[in-house]
Amino acid sequence: MTIGDDAALQLVVSLNRLTRSLRRAAAAGGIQPTQLAVLAMLTQRGPSRIGEIATWVPCSQPTATAAVLGLETAGLIRREPDPTDGRASRVLATERGTAALAEVARGEAEVLAGRLVSLRPDEVRRLAEIEPLLRRLAEAAD
């Protein structure tokens, strides 16, 4: 079964708007959206080089570098030598970074929960039913 282009576009627009609004809540906590994406990637995938971060986020290499510098200054990530290339380094999330990411996720969940109260109970159930599908789509994109 497929959906039409208009329905797919509207779904993309709605998901992007919701994501942006949740990210704004995170930014209020001092972590910018690109930094948040970098921190999430490092938490999920482990130590990575700047080029890998830029590809995965996705963003330009200078943007990835700036995000890494900000996170490093805040003590949320640290650098280590790349074991496969002595000239390069990898970055990884610190315990403080992992805790900060969890705090952001809790804050985003609170914002979303606050919005869910405007929906009827049957609408909330329908959203809960499609969450596994959205997760599969997101995982397929990774």
DSSP file (Angstrom, degrees, kcal/mol; ACC not computed):
  #  RESIDUE AA STRUCTURE BP1 BP2  ACC     N-H-->O    O-->H-N    N-H-->O    O-->H-N    TCO  KAPPA ALPHA  PHI   PSI    X-CA   Y-CA   Z-CA
    1    1 A M              0   0    0      0, 0.0     2,-0.3     0, 0.0     0, 0.0   0.000 360.0 360.0 360.0 137.2    0.0    0.0    0.0
    2    2 A T        -     0   0    0      0, 0.0     2,-0.3     0, 0.0     0, 0.0  -0.871 360.0-135.7-124.0 159.5    1.3    3.5   -0.8
    3    3 A I        -     0   0    0     -2,-0.3     5,-0.0     1,-0.1     0, 0.0  -0.810  34.5 -96.6-109.5 157.8    0.2    6.9    0.0
    4    4 A G     >  -     0   0    0     -2,-0.3     4,-2.5     1,-0.1     5,-0.2  -0.195  32.3-108.3 -69.3 163.1    0.0    9.8   -2.4
    5    5 A D  H  > S+     0   0    0      1,-0.2     4,-2.7     2,-0.2     5,-0.2   0.881 119.1  53.0 -58.4 -40.6    2.7   12.4   -2.8
    6    6 A D  H  > S+     0   0    0      2,-0.2     4,-2.4     1,-0.2    -1,-0.2   0.916 110.6  46.4 -63.9 -42.9    0.6   15.1   -1.2
    7    7 A A  H  > S+     0   0    0      2,-0.2     4,-2.2     1,-0.2    -2,-0.2   0.901 113.3  49.4 -66.4 -40.3    0.0   12.9    1.9
    8    8 A A  H  X S+     0   0    0     -4,-2.5     4,-2.3     2,-0.2    -2,-0.2   0.920 111.7  48.9 -64.1 -43.3    3.7   11.9    2.1
    9    9 A L  H  X S+     0   0    0     -4,-2.7     4,-2.7     1,-0.2    -2,-0.2   0.917 110.7  50.2 -62.5 -43.4    4.7   15.6    1.8
   10   10 A Q  H  X S+     0   0    0     -4,-2.4     4,-2.7     1,-0.2    -1,-0.2   0.886 109.7  51.2 -63.8 -37.8    2.3   16.6    4.6
   11   11 A L  H  X S+     0   0    0     -4,-2.2     4,-2.7     2,-0.2     5,-0.2   0.922 110.8  48.5 -63.6 -43.7    3.6   13.9    6.8
   12   12 A V  H  X S+     0   0    0     -4,-2.3     4,-2.5     2,-0.2    -2,-0.2   0.935 112.7  48.0 -60.7 -47.0    7.1   15.1    6.3
   13   13 A V  H  X S+     0   0    0     -4,-2.7     4,-2.5     1,-0.2    -2,-0.2   0.931 113.5  47.1 -60.7 -46.6    6.1   18.7    7.0
   14   14 A S  H  X S+     0   0    0     -4,-2.7     4,-2.4     1,-0.2    -2,-0.2   0.917 113.1  47.7 -64.3 -44.0    4.3   17.7   10.1
   15   15 A L  H  X S+     0   0    0     -4,-2.7     4,-2.6     1,-0.2    -1,-0.2   0.900 112.7  49.8 -64.2 -40.0    7.1   15.5   11.5
   16   16 A N  H  X S+     0   0    0     -4,-2.5     4,-2.8    -5,-0.2    -2,-0.2   0.917 110.8  49.1 -64.7 -42.9    9.6   18.3   10.8
   17   17 A R  H  X S+     0   0    0     -4,-2.5     4,-2.2     2,-0.2    -2,-0.2   0.926 113.4  46.6 -62.4 -44.3    7.5   20.9   12.5
   18   18 A L  H  X S+     0   0    0     -4,-2.4     4,-2.1     2,-0.2    -2,-0.2   0.928 113.4  48.8 -63.5 -45.0    7.1   18.7   15.6
   19   19 A T  H  X S+     0   0    0     -4,-2.6     4,-2.6     1,-0.2    -2,-0.2   0.924 110.7  50.7 -61.3 -45.2   10.8   17.8   15.6
   20   20 A R  H  X S+     0   0    0     -4,-2.8     4,-2.2     1,-0.2    -1,-0.2   0.909 109.8  50.0 -60.0 -42.3   11.8   21.5   15.3
   21   21 A S  H  X S+     0   0    0     -4,-2.2     4,-1.3     1,-0.2    -1,-0.2   0.890 112.2  47.2 -66.9 -36.9    9.5   22.5   18.2
   22   22 A L  H  X S+     0   0    0     -4,-2.1     4,-1.5     1,-0.2    -1,-0.2   0.887 111.0  52.1 -68.6 -37.8   10.9   19.7   20.4
   23   23 A R  H  X S+     0   0    0     -4,-2.6     4,-2.8     1,-0.2    -2,-0.2   0.850 103.2  58.1 -67.0 -34.1   14.5   20.7   19.5
   24   24 A R  H  X S+     0   0    0     -4,-2.2     4,-1.6     1,-0.2    -1,-0.2   0.900 104.3  52.0 -61.5 -38.5   13.7   24.3   20.4
   25   25 A A  H  < S+     0   0    0     -4,-1.3     4,-0.5     1,-0.2    -1,-0.2   0.897 110.8  47.9 -62.4 -39.2   12.9   23.1   23.9
   26   26 A A  H ><>S+     0   0    0     -4,-1.5     3,-1.6     1,-0.2     5,-1.1   0.902 107.3  55.3 -66.7 -41.4   16.2   21.3   23.9
   27   27 A A  H ><5S+     0   0    0     -4,-2.8     3,-2.2     1,-0.3    -1,-0.2   0.818  96.4  65.3 -63.0 -30.1   18.1   24.4   22.7
   28   28 A A  T 3<5S+     0   0    0     -4,-1.6    -1,-0.3     1,-0.3    -2,-0.2   0.769  96.2  58.8 -62.3 -23.1   16.6   26.3   25.7
   29   29 A G  T < 5S-     0   0    0     -3,-1.6    -1,-0.3    -4,-0.5    -2,-0.2   0.395 128.3 -98.5 -85.6   2.5   18.7   23.9   27.8
   30   30 A G  T < 5S+     0   0    0     -3,-2.2     2,-0.6     1,-0.2    -3,-0.2   0.398  90.3 112.0 100.3  -2.2   21.9   25.2   26.1
   31   31 A I      < -     0   0    0     -5,-1.1    -1,-0.2    69,-0.1    -2,-0.2  -0.923  59.8-139.1-107.6 121.6   22.4   22.4   23.5
   32   32 A Q     >  -     0   0    0     -2,-0.6     4,-2.8     1,-0.1     5,-0.2  -0.355  25.7-106.6 -75.0 157.3   21.9   23.5   19.9
   33   33 A P  H  > S+     0   0    0      0, 0.0     4,-2.3     0, 0.0     5,-0.2   0.880 119.5  46.3 -54.3 -44.1   20.2   21.2   17.4
   34   34 A T  H  > S+     0   0    0      2,-0.2     4,-2.4     1,-0.2     5,-0.2   0.912 113.1  50.3 -67.1 -39.8   23.3   20.2   15.5
   35   35 A Q  H  > S+     0   0    0      1,-0.2     4,-2.8     2,-0.2    -1,-0.2   0.902 109.7  51.7 -61.5 -40.1   25.2   19.6   18.8
   36   36 A L  H  X S+     0   0    0     -4,-2.8     4,-2.6     2,-0.2    -2,-0.2   0.911 109.2  49.4 -63.3 -42.5   22.3   17.5   20.0
   37   37 A A  H  X S+     0   0    0     -4,-2.3     4,-2.3    -5,-0.2    -1,-0.2   0.903 112.3  48.5 -63.3 -40.8   22.4   15.4   16.8
   38   38 A V  H  X S+     0   0    0     -4,-2.4     4,-2.6     2,-0.2     5,-0.2   0.935 112.5  47.8 -63.9 -46.6   26.1   14.9   17.2
   39   39 A L  H  X S+     0   0    0     -4,-2.8     4,-2.1     1,-0.2    -2,-0.2   0.903 112.1  49.5 -62.7 -41.5   25.8   13.9   20.8
   40   40 A A  H  X S+     0   0    0     -4,-2.6     4,-2.3     2,-0.2    -1,-0.2   0.916 111.1  50.3 -63.1 -42.4   23.0   11.5   20.0
   41   41 A M  H  X S+     0   0    0     -4,-2.3     4,-3.6     1,-0.2     5,-0.5   0.935 111.1  47.6 -61.4 -46.6   25.1    9.9   17.2
   42   42 A L  H  X S+     0   0    0     -4,-2.6     4,-1.5     1,-0.2    51,-0.2   0.860 112.1  50.4 -65.1 -34.4   28.1    9.5   19.5
   43   43 A T  H  < S+     0   0    0     -4,-2.1    -1,-0.2    -5,-0.2    -2,-0.2   0.889 119.6  36.6 -68.4 -39.0   25.9    7.9   22.2
   44   44 A Q  H  < S+     0   0    0     -4,-2.3    -2,-0.2    -5,-0.2    -3,-0.2   0.899 130.8  26.6 -79.6 -43.0   24.4    5.5   19.7
   45   45 A R  H  < S-     0   0    0     -4,-3.6    -3,-0.2     1,-0.3    -2,-0.2   0.606  98.0-136.1-103.0 -14.7   27.3    4.7   17.4
   46   46 A G     <  +     0   0    0     -4,-1.5    -1,-0.3    -5,-0.5    45,-0.1  -0.387  60.2   5.5  88.1-170.1   30.3    5.2   19.7
   47   47 A P  S    S+     0   0    0      0, 0.0     2,-0.3     0, 0.0    45,-0.2  -0.157  72.9 173.7 -53.8 136.0   33.6    7.0   18.9
   48   48 A S  B     -A   91   0A   0     43,-2.1    43,-3.0    34,-0.0     2,-0.2  -0.975  30.6-116.8-145.0 154.8   33.6    8.7   15.5
   49   49 A R     >  -     0   0    0     -2,-0.3     4,-2.1    41,-0.2     3,-0.3  -0.517  38.1-106.2 -86.4 161.4   35.8   10.9   13.4
   50   50 A I  H  > S+     0   0    0     39,-0.4     4,-2.8     1,-0.2     5,-0.2   0.886 119.7  54.3 -56.6 -42.9   34.5   14.4   12.3
   51   51 A G  H  > S+     0   0    0      1,-0.2     4,-1.9     2,-0.2    -1,-0.2   0.885 108.1  49.4 -60.8 -39.0   33.9   13.2    8.7
   52   52 A E  H  > S+     0   0    0     -3,-0.3     4,-2.4     2,-0.2    -1,-0.2   0.896 110.9  50.5 -65.9 -39.9   31.7   10.4    9.9
   53   53 A I  H  X S+     0   0    0     -4,-2.1     4,-2.8     1,-0.2    -2,-0.2   0.940 109.1  50.8 -62.5 -47.2   29.8   12.8   12.1
   54   54 A A  H  <>S+     0   0    0     -4,-2.8     5,-2.4     1,-0.2    -1,-0.2   0.882 112.8  46.9 -59.6 -39.0   29.3   15.2    9.2
   55   55 A T  H  <5S+     0   0    0     -4,-1.9    -1,-0.2     3,-0.2    -2,-0.2   0.913 116.7  42.4 -68.6 -42.9   28.0   12.3    7.0
   56   56 A W  H  <5S+     0   0    0     -4,-2.4    -2,-0.2     1,-0.2    -1,-0.2   0.867 120.5  38.1 -75.9 -36.3   25.6   10.9    9.6
   57   57 A V  T  <5S-     0   0    0     -4,-2.8    -1,-0.2    -5,-0.2    -2,-0.1   0.846 110.1-126.4 -59.4 -44.2   24.1   14.1   11.0
   58   58 A P  T   5 +     0   0    0      0, 0.0     2,-0.3     0, 0.0    -3,-0.2   0.787  61.8 114.0 -85.2 149.9   24.1   15.3    8.0
   59   59 A C      < -     0   0    0     -5,-2.4    -2,-0.1    -6,-0.0     2,-0.1  -0.946  67.1 -72.4-161.9 175.7   26.0   18.6    7.9
   60   60 A S     >  -     0   0    0     -2,-0.3     4,-2.4     1,-0.1     5,-0.2  -0.358  44.9-112.6 -73.9 161.2   29.1   20.1    6.4
   61   61 A Q  H  > S+     0   0    0      1,-0.2     4,-2.6     2,-0.2     5,-0.2   0.904 118.2  52.2 -63.3 -41.1   32.4   19.2    7.9
   62   62 A P  H  > S+     0   0    0      0, 0.0     4,-2.4     0, 0.0    -1,-0.2   0.889 110.0  49.6 -61.9 -36.2   33.0   22.8    9.3
   63   63 A T  H  > S+     0   0    0      2,-0.2     4,-2.4     1,-0.2    -2,-0.2   0.913 111.4  48.5 -66.7 -41.9   29.5   22.6   11.0
   64   64 A A  H  X S+     0   0    0     -4,-2.4     4,-2.6     2,-0.2    -1,-0.2   0.911 111.1  51.0 -62.5 -42.1   30.4   19.3   12.5
   65   65 A T  H  X S+     0   0    0     -4,-2.6     4,-2.5     1,-0.2    -2,-0.2   0.921 110.6  48.2 -61.5 -44.8   33.7   20.7   13.7
   66   66 A A  H  X S+     0   0    0     -4,-2.4     4,-2.2     2,-0.2    -1,-0.2   0.903 112.1  49.3 -63.2 -41.4   32.0   23.7   15.3
   67   67 A A  H  X S+     0   0    0     -4,-2.4     4,-2.4     1,-0.2    -2,-0.2   0.920 111.6  49.2 -63.6 -43.6   29.4   21.4   17.0
   68   68 A V  H  X S+     0   0    0     -4,-2.6     4,-2.8     1,-0.2     5,-0.2   0.914 109.7  51.5 -62.6 -43.6   32.2   19.2   18.3
   69   69 A L  H  X S+     0   0    0     -4,-2.5     4,-2.6     1,-0.2    -1,-0.2   0.917 111.0  48.2 -60.9 -43.1   34.2   22.1   19.7
   70   70 A G  H  X S+     0   0    0     -4,-2.2     4,-1.7     2,-0.2    -1,-0.2   0.919 114.2  45.5 -63.0 -43.8   31.1   23.4   21.5
   71   71 A L  H  <>S+     0   0    0     -4,-2.4     5,-2.7     2,-0.2     6,-0.9   0.877 113.2  50.6 -66.6 -37.9   30.4   20.0   23.0
   72   72 A E  H ><5S+     0   0    0     -4,-2.8     3,-1.3     1,-0.2    -2,-0.2   0.917 108.5  51.5 -66.8 -43.0   34.0   19.5   23.9
   73   73 A T  H 3<5S+     0   0    0     -4,-2.6    -1,-0.2     1,-0.3    -2,-0.2   0.865 109.7  50.9 -60.1 -36.5   34.2   22.9   25.6
   74   74 A A  T 3<5S-     0   0    0     -4,-1.7    -1,-0.3    -5,-0.2    -2,-0.2   0.516 115.6-117.6 -79.7  -5.0   31.1   22.0   27.6
   75   75 A G  T < 5S+     0   0    0     -3,-1.3    22,-0.3    -4,-0.3    21,-0.3   0.684  82.6 119.7  78.0  17.6   32.7   18.7   28.7
   76   76 A L  S   <S+     0   0    0     -5,-2.7    18,-2.3    -6,-0.2     2,-0.3   0.678  78.2  19.5 -90.2 -18.9   30.0   16.6   26.9
   77   77 A I  E     -B   93   0A   0     -6,-0.9     2,-0.3    16,-0.3    16,-0.2  -0.926  67.3-159.2-139.3 165.6   32.4   14.9   24.6
   78   78 A R  E     -B   92   0A   0     14,-2.5    14,-2.5    -2,-0.3     2,-0.3  -0.963  17.6-118.7-142.5 161.7   36.2   14.2   24.5
   79   79 A R  E     +B   91   0A   0     -2,-0.3    12,-0.2    12,-0.2    10,-0.0  -0.705  26.2 178.7 -99.1 152.1   38.8   13.4   21.9
   80   80 A E  E     -B   90   0A   0     10,-2.5    10,-3.2    -2,-0.3    -2,-0.0  -0.975  39.5 -89.0-144.1 154.8   40.9   10.2   21.8
   81   81 A P  E     -B   89   0A   0      0, 0.0     8,-0.3     0, 0.0     5,-0.1  -0.351  43.5-113.8 -62.1 143.9   43.5    9.1   19.3
   82   82 A D  E >   -B   85   0A   0      6,-2.3     3,-1.0     3,-0.6     6,-0.2  -0.712  20.3-148.1 -77.8 120.1   42.1    7.0   16.4
   83   83 A P  T 3  S+     0   0    0      0, 0.0     3,-0.2     0, 0.0    -1,-0.1   0.712  96.4  47.5 -65.6 -18.0   43.6    3.5   16.9
   84   84 A T  T 3  S+     0   0    0      1,-0.3     2,-0.3     2,-0.0    -2,-0.0   0.591 121.9  30.9 -96.8 -11.5   43.6    3.0   13.1
   85   85 A D  E X   - B   0  82A   0     -3,-1.0     3,-1.8     3,-0.2    -3,-0.6  -0.812  62.5-162.3-150.6 102.3   45.3    6.3   12.2
   86   86 A G  E 3  S+     0   0A   0     -2,-0.3    -1,-0.1     1,-0.3    -4,-0.1   0.682  91.3  59.3 -60.4 -19.5   47.7    8.0   14.6
   87   87 A R  E 3  S+     0   0A   0     -6,-0.1    -1,-0.3     2,-0.0     2,-0.2   0.683 102.9  61.5 -82.0 -17.4   47.3   11.3   12.8
   88   88 A A  E <   -     0   0A   0     -3,-1.8    -6,-2.3    -6,-0.2     2,-0.3  -0.591  67.2-148.3-108.8 166.0   43.6   11.5   13.4
   89   89 A S  E     - B   0  81A   0     -8,-0.3   -39,-0.4    -2,-0.2     2,-0.3  -0.921   4.1-146.2-129.8 160.3   41.4   11.6   16.4
   90   90 A R  E     - B   0  80A   0    -10,-3.2   -10,-2.5    -2,-0.3     2,-0.4  -0.851  13.1-138.9-117.5 157.8   37.9   10.4   17.3
   91   91 A V  E     -AB  48  79A   0    -43,-3.0   -43,-2.1    -2,-0.3     2,-0.3  -0.911  20.3-179.1-116.7 148.9   35.4   12.0   19.6
   92   92 A L  E     - B   0  78A   0    -14,-2.5   -14,-2.5    -2,-0.4     2,-0.1  -0.984  32.5 -97.3-144.5 154.5   33.1   10.2   22.0
   93   93 A A  E     - B   0  77A   0     -2,-0.3   -16,-0.3   -16,-0.2     2,-0.1  -0.447  34.8-141.0 -70.6 140.2   30.4   11.1   24.5
   94   94 A T     >  -     0   0    0    -18,-2.3     4,-2.6    -2,-0.1     5,-0.2  -0.444  31.3-100.9 -88.6 172.1   31.5   11.6   28.1
   95   95 A E  H  > S+     0   0    0      1,-0.2     4,-2.4     2,-0.2     5,-0.2   0.907 128.1  52.7 -58.7 -40.1   29.3   10.4   31.0
   96   96 A R  H  > S+     0   0    0    -21,-0.3     4,-2.3     1,-0.2    -1,-0.2   0.889 108.6  50.1 -62.6 -38.7   28.3   14.0   31.4
   97   97 A G  H  > S+     0   0    0    -22,-0.3     4,-2.4   -21,-0.3    -2,-0.2   0.906 109.8  49.4 -66.0 -42.6   27.3   14.1   27.7
   98   98 A T  H  X S+     0   0    0     -4,-2.6     4,-2.0     1,-0.2    -2,-0.2   0.901 112.5  48.4 -63.0 -40.8   25.2   10.9   28.0
   99   99 A A  H  X S+     0   0    0     -4,-2.4     4,-2.1     2,-0.2    -2,-0.2   0.892 110.5  51.3 -66.3 -39.4   23.5   12.4   31.1
  100  100 A A  H  X S+     0   0    0     -4,-2.3     4,-2.3     2,-0.2    -2,-0.2   0.902 109.0  50.9 -64.5 -40.4   22.8   15.7   29.3
  101  101 A L  H  X S+     0   0    0     -4,-2.4     4,-2.4     1,-0.2    -1,-0.2   0.910 109.7  50.1 -63.2 -41.9   21.3   13.8   26.3
  102  102 A A  H  X S+     0   0    0     -4,-2.0     4,-2.2     1,-0.2    -1,-0.2   0.886 109.8  51.5 -63.3 -38.4   19.0   11.8   28.7
  103  103 A E  H  X S+     0   0    0     -4,-2.1     4,-2.3     2,-0.2    -2,-0.2   0.905 109.6  49.3 -65.4 -41.8   18.0   15.1   30.3
  104  104 A V  H  X S+     0   0    0     -4,-2.3     4,-2.9     2,-0.2     5,-0.2   0.923 109.7  51.9 -62.0 -44.2   17.1   16.6   26.9
  105  105 A A  H  X S+     0   0    0     -4,-2.4     4,-2.4     1,-0.2    -2,-0.2   0.902 109.6  49.5 -60.5 -41.1   15.1   13.5   26.0
  106  106 A R  H  X S+     0   0    0     -4,-2.2     4,-2.2     2,-0.2    -1,-0.2   0.920 111.5  49.3 -63.0 -42.6   13.2   13.8   29.2
  107  107 A G  H  X S+     0   0    0     -4,-2.3     4,-2.2     2,-0.2    -2,-0.2   0.910 111.3  48.5 -62.9 -42.7   12.5   17.5   28.5
  108  108 A E  H  X S+     0   0    0     -4,-2.9     4,-2.6     1,-0.2    -1,-0.2   0.897 110.1  52.3 -64.1 -39.6   11.3   16.7   25.0
  109  109 A A  H  X S+     0   0    0     -4,-2.4     4,-2.8    -5,-0.2    -1,-0.2   0.884 108.7  50.9 -63.6 -38.0    9.1   14.0   26.3
  110  110 A E  H  X S+     0   0    0     -4,-2.2     4,-2.2     2,-0.2    -2,-0.2   0.912 110.3  49.0 -65.2 -42.1    7.5   16.4   28.8
  111  111 A V  H  X S+     0   0    0     -4,-2.2     4,-1.3     2,-0.2    -2,-0.2   0.938 113.7  46.4 -61.8 -46.4    6.9   18.9   26.0
  112  112 A L  H  X S+     0   0    0     -4,-2.6     4,-2.1     1,-0.2     3,-0.4   0.916 110.3  52.8 -63.2 -43.1    5.3   16.2   23.8
  113  113 A A  H  X S+     0   0    0     -4,-2.8     4,-0.9     1,-0.2    -1,-0.2   0.885 105.7  55.5 -60.1 -37.9    3.2   15.0   26.8
  114  114 A G  H  < S+     0   0    0     -4,-2.2    -1,-0.2     1,-0.2    -2,-0.2   0.831 110.1  45.8 -63.2 -31.8    2.0   18.5   27.3
  115  115 A R  H >< S+     0   0    0     -4,-1.3     3,-1.5    -3,-0.4    -2,-0.2   0.814 102.5  64.2 -79.8 -30.8    0.8   18.6   23.7
  116  116 A L  H >< S+     0   0    0     -4,-2.1     3,-1.9     1,-0.3    -1,-0.2   0.753  86.2  72.9 -65.7 -23.1   -0.9   15.2   23.9
  117  117 A V  T 3< S+     0   0    0     -4,-0.9    -1,-0.3     1,-0.3    -2,-0.1   0.730  88.5  62.5 -65.4 -18.4   -3.4   16.4   26.4
  118  118 A S  T <  S+     0   0    0     -3,-1.5    -1,-0.3    -4,-0.2     2,-0.2   0.577  93.6  82.1 -81.0  -7.8   -5.1   18.4   23.7
  119  119 A L  S <  S-     0   0    0     -3,-1.9    -3,-0.0    -4,-0.2     0, 0.0  -0.610  87.4-107.0 -95.8 156.3   -5.9   15.1   21.9
  120  120 A R    >>  -     0   0    0     -2,-0.2     4,-2.1     1,-0.1     3,-0.6  -0.435  35.5-109.1 -72.4 155.0   -8.8   12.7   22.5
  121  121 A P  H 3> S+     0   0    0      0, 0.0     4,-2.2     0, 0.0     5,-0.1   0.866 120.1  53.4 -55.4 -38.3   -7.8    9.4   24.2
  122  122 A D  H 3> S+     0   0    0      1,-0.2     4,-1.9     2,-0.2     5,-0.1   0.844 107.7  51.4 -67.8 -30.9   -8.5    7.5   21.0
  123  123 A E  H <> S+     0   0    0     -3,-0.6     4,-2.2     2,-0.2    -1,-0.2   0.888 108.6  50.7 -70.8 -38.9   -6.1    9.8   19.1
  124  124 A V  H  X S+     0   0    0     -4,-2.1     4,-2.3     2,-0.2    -2,-0.2   0.911 109.7  51.0 -63.6 -41.5   -3.4    9.3   21.7
  125  125 A R  H  X S+     0   0    0     -4,-2.2     4,-2.0     2,-0.2    -2,-0.2   0.909 108.4  51.9 -61.7 -42.0   -3.9    5.5   21.4
  126  126 A R  H  X S+     0   0    0     -4,-1.9     4,-1.5     1,-0.2    -1,-0.2   0.912 109.4  49.6 -62.6 -41.7   -3.5    5.7   17.6
  127  127 A L  H  X S+     0   0    0     -4,-2.2     4,-1.0     1,-0.2     3,-0.3   0.923 109.8  51.1 -61.7 -43.0   -0.3    7.7   18.0
  128  128 A A  H  < S+     0   0    0     -4,-2.3     3,-0.3     1,-0.2    -1,-0.2   0.858 107.6  54.6 -61.9 -34.6    1.0    5.0   20.4
  129  129 A E  H  < S+     0   0    0     -4,-2.0     4,-0.3     1,-0.2    -1,-0.2   0.827 109.7  45.5 -69.6 -31.5    0.1    2.3   17.8
  130  130 A I  H  X S+     0   0    0     -4,-1.5     4,-2.3    -3,-0.3     3,-0.5   0.596  87.7  89.8 -89.4  -8.8    2.1    4.0   15.0
  131  131 A E  H  X S+     0   0    0     -4,-1.0     4,-2.5    -3,-0.3     5,-0.2   0.900  85.1  52.5 -55.4 -44.5    5.2    4.7   17.1
  132  132 A P  H  > S+     0   0    0      0, 0.0     4,-2.1     0, 0.0    -1,-0.2   0.871 109.5  50.8 -60.6 -33.3    6.8    1.3   16.3
  133  133 A L  H  > S+     0   0    0     -3,-0.5     4,-2.3    -4,-0.3    -2,-0.2   0.924 110.3  48.0 -68.1 -43.7    6.3    2.0   12.6
  134  134 A L  H  X S+     0   0    0     -4,-2.3     4,-2.4     1,-0.2    -1,-0.2   0.895 110.7  52.5 -63.1 -38.9    8.0    5.4   12.9
  135  135 A R  H  X S+     0   0    0     -4,-2.5     4,-2.8    -5,-0.2    -1,-0.2   0.920 108.6  50.0 -62.6 -43.4   10.8    3.8   14.8
  136  136 A R  H  X S+     0   0    0     -4,-2.1     4,-2.2     1,-0.2    -2,-0.2   0.909 110.9  49.4 -61.7 -41.8   11.3    1.2   12.1
  137  137 A L  H  X S+     0   0    0     -4,-2.3     4,-1.2     2,-0.2    -1,-0.2   0.917 112.6  47.6 -62.9 -42.2   11.4    4.0    9.4
  138  138 A A  H  X S+     0   0    0     -4,-2.4     4,-0.9     1,-0.2     3,-0.3   0.909 111.9  49.4 -65.4 -42.1   13.9    6.0   11.4
  139  139 A E  H  < S+     0   0    0     -4,-2.8     3,-0.4     1,-0.2    -1,-0.2   0.859 107.0  55.4 -66.2 -34.8   16.1    2.9   12.0
  140  140 A A  H  < S+     0   0    0     -4,-2.2    -1,-0.2     1,-0.2    -2,-0.2   0.811 104.2  55.4 -66.4 -28.7   16.0    2.1    8.3
  141  141 A A  H  <        0   0    0     -4,-1.2    -1,-0.2    -3,-0.3    -2,-0.2   0.755 360.0 360.0 -74.7 -24.1   17.3    5.6    7.6
  142  142 A D     <        0   0    0     -4,-0.9    -1,-0.2    -3,-0.4    -2,-0.2   0.475 360.0 360.0 -78.5 360.0   20.3    5.0    9.8
